[in-house]
Amino acid sequence: MAQYDYDLFTIGAGSGGVRASRLSASFGAKVAVAEERYLGGTCVNVGCIPKKLLVYASHYGEDFSDAAGFGWKVKEPRLDWTKLIANKDKEITRLNGVYRKVLDDSGVEILEGHAEILDPHTVTLDGKKITAKYILVAVGSWPLVPEFPGSEYAITSNEAFYLPSLPKTVIIVGGGYIGVEFAGIFHGLGARTIQLYRGESFLRGFDDDIRTTLAAEMLKRGIDLRFEADISRIDKVGEILRATLTDGSVIESDQILYATGRLPKTRGLGLENAGVKLSELGAVDVDEYSQSNVESIYAIGDCTDRMMLTPVAIAEGIAVANTLFNNKPTRPGYLNVPTAVFSTPNCGTVGLTEAEARQRKFKVDIYRTFYKPLRHTLTGRDERTMMKLVVDQTTDRVLGCHMVGPDAGEIIQGLAIALNCGATKAQFDATIGIHPTAAEEFVTMRSK
Ligand SMILES: Cc1cc2nc3c(=O)[nH]c(=O)nc-3n(C[C@H](O)[C@H](O)[C@H](O)COP(=O)(O)OP(=O)(O)OC[C@H]3O[C@@H](n4cnc5c(N)ncnc54)[C@H](O)[C@@H]3O)c2cc1C
């Protein structure tokens, strides 16, 4: 029988890699994880966590002015960007330490450096050869900036977390959730914010009512949101970035952030040495158990391009550990994966959109409400919350829940459990609401 240095060698100590490594070690496997940049990966360092901290920071902008309606007098509020970033960095460093401790405590060996695959059972780490029975590729993804004249002046979300100062004017290009969230962050912190998206409407794949409601709310707040707009070139004039749009118009700004997608970070990883099949965009081609076409090589998370979300990468990591070292072959479930967009206001969604349900030939009843949140009866802010249920007429099952409004992410999480249990509209209706909350609207919507 072949002898290897490790039972499992994980490349990448991000969301998926850390969970798979820890759990495999807890099942008795000898595990090492290689990390070339930062423990905790994208989510902890340049993703979910710092993003959410900046979202919290950005909401204070509105909160200070809304407070006046409740009788508060607040002197001219002023943002100290340097302090915000320093405090955020301190928390990220603390989390890096937590990840190190968690791996150490579970007996996983952390190897710092860039790993490359040599063959189905061998990796090199900064020149040193290491063998393993299984190799788990958990290398994540990397932002993509398309090439065009001046594209080198654009930044991505990676750099946005470390800017030396808050830009006075920022252009955000892209209509995915990252672009939308950064538009809310920069606008809320006080930057003049222009968001450009080349399509007809942003947040492709979300329910149309979410897309239109959020666009209206962002415009009302003063974000200069432009659809069917794109940059053709960027020129640097002194410190100013001059963006020429495809329609010939020009916008000047301090920063231009491209949030136009992410690619699996599989280049230069040596996957071709082992004969691992990749998609055209470099995603590792895996089966339902996250196994590649090479028996000993598995891949999870963003580099497989299934759903680029932290809890999904973690679920895939748990499944691989159970499959390989706990004698429980496990396929992660992708049904009713809830997601939130931490835009201003938030969006939350689970299940089928109305368009998807109709496309799948369901006969649907749509329940929808738009209302002014109680809080804004005193602030005077013109904000609407949208909530929507997509219901199968035949079985009465709730197929999808969608919301734009404060705390949408928090509210939708519980509804995802209900959908996974196959809840019907009648069961939603029979559930007593919590009053006065926004969430109660989901159990009190009566008219189609
Ligand atoms: C701005 C932003 C906001 C986001 N917000 C959310 C959110 O709110 N909710 C959510 O669910 N998801 C969010 N995501 C997505 C989430 O961060 C990713 O889906 C998740 O981190 C993927 O985990 P992973 O394990 O696949 O990869 P990662 O967490 O990216 O980890 C991969 C690790 O592998 C390392 N690595 C790569 N190549 C090598 C190599 N050759 N050798 C050694 N190490 C290597 C990298 O340095 C990295 O640490 C966000 C992403 C971004 C960019």
The ligand as a Gaussian input file, in Angstrom:
#p B3LYP/6-31G(d) Opt

LIG

0 1
 C      -16.277000      41.557000      -1.488000
 C      -16.852000      40.195000      -1.229000
 C      -17.945000      40.068000      -0.399000
 C      -18.478000      38.831000      -0.150000
 N      -19.587000      38.755000       0.659000
 C      -20.132000      37.553000       0.932000
 C      -21.240000      37.446000       1.810000
 O      -21.741000      38.449000       2.327000
 N      -21.751000      36.226000       2.049000
 C      -21.215000      35.090000       1.494000
 O      -21.712000      33.992000       1.755000
 N      -20.173000      35.164000       0.641000
 C      -19.612000      36.364000       0.360000
 N      -18.516000      36.439000      -0.465000
 C      -18.018000      35.205000      -1.104000
 C      -17.148000      34.396000      -0.147000
 O      -16.123000      35.223000       0.359000
 C      -16.545000      33.214000      -0.918000
 O      -17.585000      32.487000      -1.522000
 C      -15.786000      32.284000       0.029000
 O      -14.740000      32.959000       0.687000
 C      -15.209000      31.107000      -0.775000
 O      -14.475000      30.276000       0.065000
 P      -13.341000      29.330000      -0.535000
 O      -12.921000      28.450000       0.581000
 O      -13.802000      28.709000      -1.781000
 O      -12.161000      30.297000      -0.959000
 P      -11.400000      31.461000      -0.179000
 O      -12.092000      31.838000       1.060000
 O      -11.126000      32.512000      -1.168000
 O      -10.024000      30.770000       0.240000
 C       -9.066000      30.378000      -0.679000
 C       -7.704000      30.469000      -0.030000
 O       -6.767000      29.762000      -0.819000
 C       -5.527000      30.446000      -0.793000
 N       -4.749000      30.009000      -1.944000
 C       -5.065000      30.172000      -3.261000
 N       -4.134000      29.566000      -4.053000
 C       -3.224000      29.005000      -3.212000
 C       -2.042000      28.249000      -3.425000
 N       -1.662000      27.903000      -4.646000
 N       -1.325000      27.864000      -2.338000
 C       -1.724000      28.190000      -1.080000
 N       -2.848000      28.891000      -0.823000
 C       -3.594000      29.291000      -1.875000
 C       -5.956000      31.910000      -0.836000
 O       -4.920000      32.771000      -0.379000
 C       -7.185000      31.899000       0.068000
 O       -6.852000      32.196000       1.406000
 C      -17.931000      37.671000      -0.728000
 C      -16.815000      37.788000      -1.561000
 C      -16.265000      39.031000      -1.809000
 C      -15.084000      39.142000      -2.690000

